[in-house]
């Protein structure tokens, strides 16, 4: 989802220090330490800034307690891997950590997350959180194991100058997949050096290949990845094949980036830092957080980007109802199941996610607010000119299946897109291999053909 640097570093191991003020609950006077693990990259520092502020606020209110921040420098996929390794051992498991919503249920099943219901009952702020956002932290037992930081949607971001030069009327709003292809072909015909329409694909960009590409296509056909009512994974879907077919057309006609570029995990850096600012890309499918890269303090500051960029909903396949589709994800804060200080750990979590800190983080990272009081703040509403447009997409958004099997299913989808854009397999062949892979992961009895 949000593009991150691939550079990784090990978790910071800070030694405990003795504070001058003695904690009354600790007669020996030794300080208590809370370990907080989270993601930080050269393009994503908003969370680090927020947690630094929360650390200062929390330590001032809790004499004798030290918060040890442990940033993990990694992209989304590598962060998940390094966090999972840390969670496996009591000696390295953090007390509080940054958790992707789609990992919540699998990590609950693995025994890594602490159930929060008893803590949430006494936290007045919990009532200010949107009910839909709360659901992202729930597990199969109905309990809540994580608290949302923010959410997002997906849309088409386009360069107004590129489209104008190709004779496309603005504001642009494609009504079908065919409209996208027609526009992309006009852009290519006008200037062959411009990349007309980017959609991520392949394993290199990980979840970006599904959240900012394939799922917009799949759900726009009327099909789905998972049948919620039956509790089974969908196979044999015509919509799945059609979605792969659209990617095949896009890449075969060189309307997207080259396959080699698509398989580069860092291709997003060129999208945001080079191609868009230099009017060398027509459009890309990306998250509502896109402006955070270009705004003041962003990784690729672009003065005046507000006048150069437009945003449009991604259309359904043939313009059928509801007319557009989006995907939503988001991240949470969770507590380690093995924390020795659950009350202190939750107090830190609630400090980090109070109104002041939530507002600062939501604005800095161009997130969609999950707290109703934050969503009503003028600072949030004025943060960037696109916040209202991307927030409206919540009405047509979809979410990834929050099951323990999902990460492996996602990997199989990514493999299918890679096989197609590289020309190694036809959409039909790649879809058939996906169906077989799903049956191998969950068992044939847990699939449904439709």
Secondary structure by P-SEA (a helix, b strand, c coil): cccccccccccbbbbbbbbccccccccccbbbbbbbbbbbccccaaaaaaaaaaaaaaaaacccbbbbbbbbbccaaaaaaaaaaaaacccccccbbbbbccaaaaaaaaccccccaaaaaacccccccccccccccccccccccccccccbbbbbbbcaaaaaaaccccccccccaaaaaaaaaaaaaaccccccbbbbbccccccccccccaaaaaaaaccccccccccbbbcccaaaaaaaaaaaaaaaacccccccccccccccccccccccccccccbbbbccccccccccccccccccccccbbbbcccccccccccccccccbbbbbbbcccccaaaaaaaaaaaacaaaaaaaaaaaccccccccccccccccccccaaaaaaaccccccccccccaaaaaaaaaaaaaaaaaaccccaaaaaaaaaaaaaaaccccccccc
